[in-house]
Amino acid sequence: MISRKSTNENKQYMYDVIITGGGPAGLSAAMLLGRSRRKVIVFDGGKPRNRWSDSMNGFLGNDGVNPNEFIRKARTELNRYPVEIKDVEVASATYSKGQFVVNDADGNVYYGRKLLLATGLKDNLPPLEGLEPLYGKSIHHCPYCDGWESRDKAIAVYGINRDGIGQALAMKTWSDDVTLFTDGTKKLQRNDLELLKRNEVQVCTDRILRLEGADGKLQYIVLSNGEKRAQQALFFSMGTKQQSVLGEQLGCEFTSKGVIKTRRLQQSNIPGLFVAGDAARDMQMVIVAASEGAKAGVAINMELQLEDRK
Ligand SMILES: Cc1cc2nc3c(=O)[nH]c(=O)nc-3n(C[C@H](O)[C@H](O)[C@H](O)COP(=O)(O)OP(=O)(O)OC[C@H]3O[C@@H](n4cnc5c(N)ncnc54)[C@H](O)[C@@H]3O)c2cc1C
C-alpha cells in the first residue's frame, strides 16, 4: 500500500520511484519496476510527441498501431502491477535530504527515493499556413518512421538556408522525386546546388504561401508567385525543445542539442535521477524510448536493492 506522510493541507505520499512522463519510455520503466514489486507512480500530461500521427511505425510487433491505442494497451498491462498512474502534470521537483520531492499541478506533494524523467521533446514546426491538419499524416520529420509510407511519392523537404540539404539527399532512399524547398531563403552555395543536381534533387527557392490538402493528405505547395507544386509528402527537421523544465530545475547537464546527458543505464549527473526516452541523448523513436525506459527500470531497481542490502 502507498504510505501517506501527512494529511495537513496538501496530501503527501511516499514512493520507491516517481516517474514523470507516461509515454513509451515512462511506461516501459514502470513495467519493469512494477514487476520488481516497487511502489511506483507515473505522472502524465497526456501529450506524447507522436500524438499528431495515426500510426506508429517501425516498432516490431506494433508496426502501424495507432499511438493512442499503444499507450492504452500499455496502461492496461500495467494494471497487474503496483503502479499508480495520475493524469496530471508535475509542476516542480527538487532533491532534498536523500529524496526527491515532487509537486503535482493539483498541489499534492510526493516523495520518491528515485526519480525518472521521461518527459519527451516537442518539435519546432515550420511557420506554414495549412500545416496543422496535415502534420503527422503527410508531413513528417523522421524517414525511418514515415519514409516507407511516402515511398515513390513526390516528396518535398522543407529547410531554410542550407538546413534541408542533408534531409533532401537522404529522402532519395525512399523516392526518386524529391524537391528541396528553401521558402524564400537563397543561401545555397554553388557546391550545394551541384551536389543536389548530381543526386537529382530538385530545388525551389521561392517563398511558400501555404500548403493545401484534404483528409490529411498534402496535395499542393502554393508559392508566393502563384505557382502550385503538386507534392504528396513533406519532411522537415527544425530542431526540438524539452517538453518539461524539470531537467533544468534539477540541475541536469544538457548536450548542445538540448537533450539531457545520460550514462549507459540512463543515469543523469544527479544521483538517483534517471532520464529515458527522447528527453535523453540517443535516437528518437518509440522502440528506443521503450528500451531506454526498460534499462532505467532495471538500473533503478538495482540501485534500490543495493541501498536496502543489510
Ligand atoms: C508526428 C510524429 C510522428 C512520429 N512517428 C513515429 C513513428 O511512427 N515511430 C516511432 O518510432 N517514432 C515516432 N515518432 C517519435 C516518437 O513520438 C518519440 O520517439 C516517442 O514518443 C518518445 O517517447 P517518450 O516516452 O520519450 O516521450 P513522449 O512519447 O513524448 O511522452 C512524454 C510524456 O511526458 C509527459 N510530460 C511531459 N512533461 C510532463 C510533466 N511535467 N508532468 C507530467 N507529464 C509530463 C507528456 O505529456 C507525454 O505524455 C514520431 C514523432 C512525431 C512528432
The ligand as a Gaussian input file, in Angstrom:
#p B3LYP/6-31G(d) Opt

LIG

0 1
 C        4.474000      13.409000     -35.774000
 C        5.368000      12.363000     -35.176000
 C        5.289000      11.045000     -35.597000
 C        6.128000      10.088000     -35.062000
 N        6.044000       8.823000     -35.538000
 C        6.845000       7.861000     -35.033000
 C        6.778000       6.533000     -35.532000
 O        5.999000       6.221000     -36.437000
 N        7.600000       5.602000     -34.984000
 C        8.493000       5.916000     -33.997000
 O        9.228000       5.027000     -33.535000
 N        8.586000       7.168000     -33.516000
 C        7.783000       8.156000     -33.991000
 N        7.875000       9.425000     -33.520000
 C        8.813000       9.711000     -32.405000
 C        8.152000       9.301000     -31.086000
 O        6.973000      10.061000     -30.915000
 C        9.064000       9.525000     -29.885000
 O       10.329000       8.947000     -30.127000
 C        8.457000       8.905000     -28.617000
 O        7.164000       9.426000     -28.396000
 C        9.336000       9.185000     -27.409000
 O        8.757000       8.622000     -26.273000
 P        8.957000       9.317000     -24.831000
 O        8.302000       8.402000     -23.870000
 O       10.379000       9.666000     -24.639000
 O        8.192000      10.713000     -24.924000
 P        6.683000      11.063000     -25.287000
 O        6.033000       9.968000     -26.042000
 O        6.708000      12.405000     -25.906000
 O        5.955000      11.111000     -23.865000
 C        6.321000      12.084000     -22.909000
 C        5.147000      12.220000     -21.958000
 O        5.585000      13.014000     -20.829000
 C        4.536000      13.884000     -20.481000
 N        5.079000      15.020000     -19.719000
 C        5.949000      15.984000     -20.125000
 N        6.188000      16.846000     -19.114000
 C        5.465000      16.411000     -18.053000
 C        5.286000      16.873000     -16.724000
 N        5.901000      17.967000     -16.257000
 N        4.441000      16.185000     -15.907000
 C        3.810000      15.062000     -16.342000
 N        3.935000      14.576000     -17.601000
 C        4.758000      15.240000     -18.443000
 C        3.914000      14.299000     -21.805000
 O        2.600000      14.811000     -21.623000
 C        3.958000      12.978000     -22.569000
 O        2.770000      12.234000     -22.412000
 C        7.082000      10.438000     -34.055000
 C        7.166000      11.764000     -33.624000
 C        6.339000      12.724000     -34.185000
 C        6.451000      14.152000     -33.727000

